[in-house]
């Protein structure tokens, strides 16, 4: 198999001039302190359509248009690829049909339609949506645009790597959120062509990590049931083309827990002032959980920022819990006037904010004259939580559960 080379990626960069934005590479002091060196964020979440996907989609469609092979394209996607294909088709005067799952987030549906695509919602899972799009392609003659399994797509995504080399010539490590592998394959091909000593890592959600078993087996291996909040990189099996590139150019795979993803998302919001989707923060999560694996200067790719506001709200709460900012306790108290007030006074002195409180007097575990109080608190972190628990117990309060 012929791999994408630097000439193809440089040609793609020429095609994308005036089409995509040269996204910023932002210095991150708080992440640099973690790994003991300079860390930068490549902000593809600020790209047109909110992700890197426009790069590969535009190069693929532009080459189709130049060959006058077709003016009709079809794609299947839950969001980012859909928007990239829709905008690319609109810019090139092509007609696009995009199949999306029935439960696709409303903001992604609206954005895809606004870029000019005809949107059809089919299927509950992505596999059903993909099958419908492929059938449509066979029935109508429209060209099916795969999200990662094509040299043109890989070349387009590789332009991110060229920009990183221009913006940070001294880079030693690049970490890339990875699902099917188109982005990391392109970046690795671009970077290794001139800087083979730079280490490239693919970052995957550990609950949807198809690359480690595939690389170990020497061929793409399917996961039975990938489940992760990072839906943008939840791909059950790598492609043949991306596998050939990743196995040759990528130095390793770093996996990230669900807690690591939510913590990374919250850190990006609080410290970097960047809105990033769960898939887009996989590289940040990989650094948080594997700081010893990277050699600075490090570039972390923020691959996308298209997140449903409702999901963002849930993830902020999840991230704050993972970061030790929320604490829930069940405290057993004597059911007498003034005891609860004394506990709340103690919490106030400990500078804890009470978010919610509930009494329970009906339980087989309670003795006569006892009450359980479920209380949710906002704290300043893990150390503060341990201090609060210790002080409550020292004051005579009985904590029967904490989570």
Secondary structure in CASP SS format (residue, H / E / C, confidence):
PFRMAT SS
TARGET T0000
AUTHOR 0000-0000-0000
METHOD secondary structure of the structure
MODEL  1
X C 1.00
X C 1.00
X C 1.00
X C 1.00
X C 1.00
X H 1.00
X H 1.00
X H 1.00
X H 1.00
X H 1.00
X H 1.00
X H 1.00
X H 1.00
X H 1.00
X H 1.00
X C 1.00
X C 1.00
X C 1.00
X C 1.00
X C 1.00
X C 1.00
X C 1.00
X C 1.00
X C 1.00
X E 1.00
X E 1.00
X E 1.00
X C 1.00
X H 1.00
X H 1.00
X H 1.00
X H 1.00
X H 1.00
X H 1.00
X H 1.00
X C 1.00
X C 1.00
X C 1.00
X E 1.00
X E 1.00
X E 1.00
X E 1.00
X E 1.00
X H 1.00
X H 1.00
X H 1.00
X C 1.00
X H 1.00
X H 1.00
X H 1.00
X E 1.00
X C 1.00
X H 1.00
X H 1.00
X H 1.00
X H 1.00
X H 1.00
X H 1.00
X H 1.00
X H 1.00
X H 1.00
X H 1.00
X H 1.00
X H 1.00
X H 1.00
X H 1.00
X C 1.00
X C 1.00
X C 1.00
X C 1.00
X C 1.00
X E 1.00
X E 1.00
X E 1.00
X E 1.00
X E 1.00
X C 1.00
X C 1.00
X C 1.00
X H 1.00
X H 1.00
X H 1.00
X H 1.00
X H 1.00
X H 1.00
X H 1.00
X H 1.00
X H 1.00
X H 1.00
X H 1.00
X H 1.00
X H 1.00
X C 1.00
X C 1.00
X E 1.00
X E 1.00
X E 1.00
X E 1.00
X E 1.00
X E 1.00
X C 1.00
X C 1.00
X C 1.00
X C 1.00
X C 1.00
X H 1.00
X H 1.00
X H 1.00
X H 1.00
X H 1.00
X H 1.00
X H 1.00
X H 1.00
X H 1.00
X C 1.00
X C 1.00
X C 1.00
X E 1.00
X E 1.00
X E 1.00
X E 1.00
X C 1.00
X C 1.00
X C 1.00
X C 1.00
X H 1.00
X H 1.00
X H 1.00
X H 1.00
X H 1.00
X H 1.00
X H 1.00
X H 1.00
X H 1.00
X H 1.00
X H 1.00
X H 1.00
X H 1.00
X H 1.00
X H 1.00
X C 1.00
X C 1.00
X E 1.00
X E 1.00
X C 1.00
X C 1.00
X C 1.00
X C 1.00
X C 1.00
X C 1.00
X H 1.00
X H 1.00
X H 1.00
X H 1.00
X H 1.00
X H 1.00
X H 1.00
X H 1.00
X H 1.00
X H 1.00
X H 1.00
X H 1.00
X H 1.00
X H 1.00
X H 1.00
X H 1.00
X H 1.00
X C 1.00
X C 1.00
X C 1.00
X C 1.00
X C 1.00
X E 1.00
X E 1.00
X E 1.00
X E 1.00
X E 1.00
X C 1.00
X C 1.00
X C 1.00
X C 1.00
X H 1.00
X H 1.00
X H 1.00
X H 1.00
X H 1.00
X H 1.00
X H 1.00
X H 1.00
X H 1.00
X H 1.00
X H 1.00
X H 1.00
X H 1.00
X C 1.00
X C 1.00
X C 1.00
X C 1.00
X E 1.00
X E 1.00
X E 1.00
X E 1.00
X E 1.00
X E 1.00
X E 1.00
X H 1.00
X H 1.00
X H 1.00
X C 1.00
X H 1.00
X H 1.00
X H 1.00
X H 1.00
X H 1.00
X H 1.00
X H 1.00
X H 1.00
X C 1.00
X C 1.00
X C 1.00
X C 1.00
X C 1.00
X C 1.00
X C 1.00
X C 1.00
X C 1.00
X C 1.00
X C 1.00
X C 1.00
X C 1.00
X H 1.00
X H 1.00
X H 1.00
X C 1.00
X C 1.00
X C 1.00
X C 1.00
X C 1.00
X C 1.00
X H 1.00
X H 1.00
X H 1.00
X H 1.00
X H 1.00
X H 1.00
X H 1.00
X H 1.00
X H 1.00
X H 1.00
X C 1.00
X C 1.00
X E 1.00
X E 1.00
X E 1.00
X E 1.00
X E 1.00
X C 1.00
X H 1.00
X H 1.00
X H 1.00
X H 1.00
X H 1.00
X H 1.00
X H 1.00
X H 1.00
X H 1.00
X H 1.00
X H 1.00
X H 1.00
X H 1.00
X H 1.00
X H 1.00
X C 1.00
X C 1.00
X C 1.00
X C 1.00
X C 1.00
X C 1.00
X H 1.00
X H 1.00
X H 1.00
X H 1.00
X H 1.00
X H 1.00
X H 1.00
X H 1.00
X H 1.00
X H 1.00
X H 1.00
X C 1.00
X H 1.00
X H 1.00
X H 1.00
X C 1.00
X C 1.00
X C 1.00
X C 1.00
X E 1.00
X E 1.00
X E 1.00
X E 1.00
X E 1.00
X C 1.00
X E 1.00
X C 1.00
X C 1.00
X C 1.00
X C 1.00
X H 1.00
X H 1.00
X H 1.00
X H 1.00
X H 1.00
X H 1.00
X H 1.00
X H 1.00
X H 1.00
X H 1.00
X H 1.00
X H 1.00
X H 1.00
X H 1.00
X C 1.00
X C 1.00
X C 1.00
X E 1.00
X E 1.00
X E 1.00
X E 1.00
X E 1.00
X E 1.00
X E 1.00
X E 1.00
X E 1.00
X C 1.00
X C 1.00
X C 1.00
X C 1.00
X H 1.00
X H 1.00
X H 1.00
X H 1.00
X H 1.00
X H 1.00
X H 1.00
X H 1.00
X H 1.00
X H 1.00
X H 1.00
X C 1.00
X C 1.00
X C 1.00
X E 1.00
X E 1.00
X E 1.00
X E 1.00
X E 1.00
X E 1.00
X E 1.00
X E 1.00
X C 1.00
X C 1.00
X C 1.00
X C 1.00
X C 1.00
X C 1.00
X C 1.00
X C 1.00
X C 1.00
X E 1.00
X E 1.00
X E 1.00
X E 1.00
X E 1.00
X E 1.00
X E 1.00
X E 1.00
X E 1.00
X C 1.00
X C 1.00
X C 1.00
X H 1.00
X H 1.00
X H 1.00
X H 1.00
X H 1.00
X H 1.00
X H 1.00
X H 1.00
X H 1.00
X H 1.00
X H 1.00
X H 1.00
X H 1.00
X C 1.00
X C 1.00
X C 1.00
X E 1.00
X E 1.00
X E 1.00
X E 1.00
X E 1.00
X C 1.00
END
